[in-house]
Amino acid sequence: MSFTTLITAKELADHPAQGLRILDCRGRLGDPAWGQMAFDQGHIPGAVHADMDRHLATQPNQHGRHPLPSPQAWLAQIQAWGIENQDQVVVYDDAGGSFAGRAWWMMRWLGHLNVAVLDGGLNNWSGPLTEPGGRVEAYSPSQFQATTPLTKLSSAEDVLTLSTTLMNAANTATEYLIDARALARFAGDEEPIDPVAGHIPGAVCLPFSDNLDDQGFFKAPDDLATRFLALGLERSHKDPAVTIYCGSGVTAIHNILAMRIAGFGEAALYADSWSGWIVDANRPVASGLDK
């Protein structure tokens, strides 16, 4: 059996070790060293650490705070970790999947279908962990080959066109721009990270945190579907006209994953997100709770 969205702790514990690869994606925004330290203190046996700043992003630039690495650089990293095309990949964190989702998306970016987020994360894992400072599993480099991406990307130009369309008074388009940040940041009432507050005009706010229940597990598919259906989306649409962004292209993926769990097609990621959008002062900015 393969897992392509979520995997439970029991399913992971019962999975044969052969053909299973695990990425520990724990991290803390603003503290680049934290993830590696947490990994060294104890991790699921067999895992390697997929660091947000070193592996899942490049240095901040005009594309925002967490720009995607090039597909070639990411492929080289997957090969260095020894991941094979036939492997089942499991990614986890301790933050409800908000970091692990990035690795899930990036594996799919290389065309790898069999990748799943550990539902509930390390907080709900009752299996063993390695001892602090213990040996980290070493893997021989692989010949992993990228195939057609399973993901979609939107550029800043795409988003500007979409924003303009959505703000047109006569707009009847069935296209959607979704902001996955907290409502207070969307409204511009607070902005703890970026130098400009607000949101992209035409966007609607669907905070990624609402995908989780009180225990940190993803809600049931029908519950996840509710707010996407409320926008007018239909599960039958295999190629929904939806672009999702957040602050830096990380937690937006949580909503992309939630849509997949709920039975929708693949939404596009605006990877630059808010931190990339605002580097150009000519791009429009909105505030308040209206689009």
RASUL-V421702 format. One record per residue. N is the residue number from 1. PHI is phi as a letter, one per 40 degrees, with the letter a starting at -180 (NA if undefined). OMEGA is omega in radians with two decimals (999 if undefined). D_FIRST is the distance of its C-alpha to the first C-alpha in whole Angstrom. Layout:
n/phi/omega/d_first
N/PHI/OMEGA/D_FIRST
N/PHI/OMEGA/D_FIRST
This chain:
n/phi/omega/d_first
1/NA/3.11/0
2/b/-3.11/4
3/b/-3.00/7
4/b/3.06/10
5/b/-3.14/13
6/b/2.99/13
7/b/3.14/11
8/c/3.10/13
9/c/3.13/15
10/c/3.13/14
11/c/3.09/10
12/c/3.14/11
13/c/-3.10/14
14/c/-3.05/12
15/c/3.08/9
16/d/-3.14/11
17/c/3.12/14
18/c/3.12/13
19/g/3.11/12
20/b/3.07/12
21/b/-3.02/15
22/b/3.08/16
23/b/3.06/19
24/c/-3.02/22
25/b/-3.10/23
26/c/3.13/26
27/a/3.08/30
28/b/3.07/33
29/c/3.14/34
30/g/3.13/38
31/b/-3.02/37
32/d/-3.08/35
33/c/-2.98/36
34/c/-3.07/34
35/c/3.13/30
36/c/3.11/31
37/c/3.12/33
38/c/3.11/31
39/c/-3.11/28
40/c/3.13/31
41/c/3.11/31
42/i/-3.12/28
43/a/3.09/24
44/c/-3.08/21
45/d/3.13/21
46/g/-3.09/20
47/c/2.90/20
48/b/-3.09/23
49/c/3.05/25
50/b/-3.02/25
51/c/-3.10/28
52/d/-3.04/29
53/c/-3.08/32
54/c/-3.01/32
55/b/-3.02/28
56/c/3.12/27
57/a/2.98/31
58/b/-3.13/34
59/c/3.10/37
60/d/3.13/39
61/a/-3.11/40
62/c/3.10/41
63/c/3.02/38
64/h/-3.05/38
65/c/3.13/37
66/b/-3.13/33
67/c/3.05/33
68/c/2.95/30
69/c/3.06/31
70/c/3.08/31
71/d/-3.13/28
72/c/3.13/29
73/c/3.12/30
74/c/3.08/26
75/c/3.13/25
76/c/3.12/27
77/c/3.10/26
78/c/3.10/22
79/c/3.13/24
80/c/3.08/26
81/c/3.09/23
82/g/3.13/21
83/c/-3.12/18
84/b/-3.11/17
85/c/-3.09/15
86/c/-3.07/12
87/c/2.89/12
88/c/-3.14/9
89/b/3.07/12
90/b/-3.14/13
91/b/-3.12/17
92/a/2.99/19
93/a/3.06/23
94/b/-3.05/25
95/b/3.08/26
96/g/-3.13/24
97/g/-3.06/22
98/c/3.03/25
99/c/-3.11/25
100/c/3.13/21
101/d/3.12/21
102/c/3.12/23
103/c/3.07/21
104/d/-3.12/18
105/c/-3.07/20
106/c/3.02/21
107/c/3.10/18
108/c/3.06/18
109/d/3.10/22
110/c/3.12/21
111/g/-3.09/18
112/c/-3.07/15
113/c/-2.99/12
114/c/3.07/10
115/b/-3.05/12
116/a/3.06/12
117/c/3.07/15
118/c/-3.09/15
119/c/-3.09/17
120/g/3.07/20
121/g/-3.09/20
122/c/3.14/22
123/c/-3.09/25
124/b/3.09/22
125/c/-3.13/21
126/b/3.12/22
127/c/-3.10/21
128/c/2.97/23
129/b/3.08/25
130/c/3.09/26
131/c/3.09/30
132/d/3.13/32
133/g/-3.11/33
134/c/-3.10/31
135/c/3.06/30
136/c/-3.11/27
137/d/3.09/24
138/b/-3.12/26
139/b/3.09/24
140/c/3.10/25
141/d/-3.10/25
142/b/3.05/23
143/b/3.13/23
144/d/3.14/21
145/b/3.08/22
146/c/3.06/22
147/b/-3.09/21
148/d/-3.14/22
149/d/3.03/22
150/c/-3.05/19
151/b/3.05/22
152/b/3.12/26
153/b/3.01/29
154/b/3.10/32
155/c/3.06/35
156/c/3.12/38
157/c/3.08/40
158/d/-3.08/37
159/c/3.09/38
160/c/3.09/41
161/c/3.13/41
162/c/3.13/39
163/d/3.14/41
164/c/3.12/44
165/c/-3.09/43
166/c/-3.12/42
167/c/3.10/45
168/c/-3.08/47
169/d/-3.12/49
170/c/-3.06/48
171/c/3.01/45
172/b/-3.09/43
173/c/3.07/40
174/b/3.08/36
175/b/-3.02/35
176/b/3.03/34
177/b/-3.02/34
178/b/3.08/33
179/b/-3.05/34
180/c/-3.13/31
181/c/3.09/34
182/c/-3.06/36
183/d/-3.11/38
184/c/3.10/41
185/c/3.09/40
186/d/-3.09/40
187/c/-3.09/43
188/g/3.13/45
189/c/3.08/46
190/a/3.09/45
191/a/-3.04/43
192/c/-2.99/43
193/b/-3.01/41
194/c/-3.05/42
195/c/3.13/46
196/b/3.13/46
197/b/3.09/45
198/h/-3.11/44
199/a/3.11/41
200/c/-3.12/41
201/d/3.14/43
202/g/-3.12/41
203/c/2.96/38
204/b/-3.06/37
205/c/3.02/35
206/b/-3.06/32
207/d/-3.09/32
208/c/-3.09/28
209/c/3.13/29
210/c/3.06/29
211/c/-3.01/25
212/b/3.03/25
213/c/-3.04/26
214/c/3.13/29
215/c/3.11/26
216/g/3.06/25
217/c/3.02/21
218/c/3.09/21
219/c/3.12/22
220/c/-3.10/20
221/d/-3.12/20
222/c/3.10/23
223/c/3.09/25
224/c/-3.06/24
225/c/-2.95/25
226/d/-3.04/28
227/c/3.05/30
228/c/3.06/29
229/c/-3.13/30
230/c/3.09/33
231/c/-3.08/33
232/h/3.10/33
233/c/3.08/30
234/b/-3.14/28
235/c/-3.10/24
236/c/-3.14/25
237/c/-3.11/26
238/c/-3.13/23
239/b/-3.04/26
240/c/3.13/27
241/c/-3.06/31
242/b/3.00/30
243/b/-3.07/31
244/b/3.08/30
245/b/3.09/32
246/a/3.10/33
247/c/-3.08/35
248/a/3.07/34
249/g/-3.14/30
250/b/-3.06/28
251/c/3.03/28
252/d/-3.09/28
253/c/3.08/24
254/d/3.10/23
255/c/3.06/25
256/c/3.10/23
257/c/3.13/19
258/d/3.10/21
259/c/3.12/22
260/c/3.11/18
261/c/-3.08/17
262/c/3.06/20
263/g/3.08/19
264/c/3.05/21
265/c/-3.04/22
266/c/3.02/22
267/c/3.11/25
268/c/3.07/27
269/b/2.90/28
270/c/-2.96/32
271/c/3.11/31
272/c/3.11/35
273/f/-3.00/35
274/d/-3.09/38
275/c/3.05/39
276/c/3.14/39
277/d/-2.99/41
278/c/3.09/44
279/c/3.11/45
280/b/-3.07/46
281/c/3.13/49
282/c/3.12/50
283/c/-3.07/46
284/c/3.13/47
285/b/3.09/46
286/b/3.05/46
287/b/-3.06/46
288/g/-3.07/46
289/c/3.06/44
290/c/3.10/45
291/c/999/43
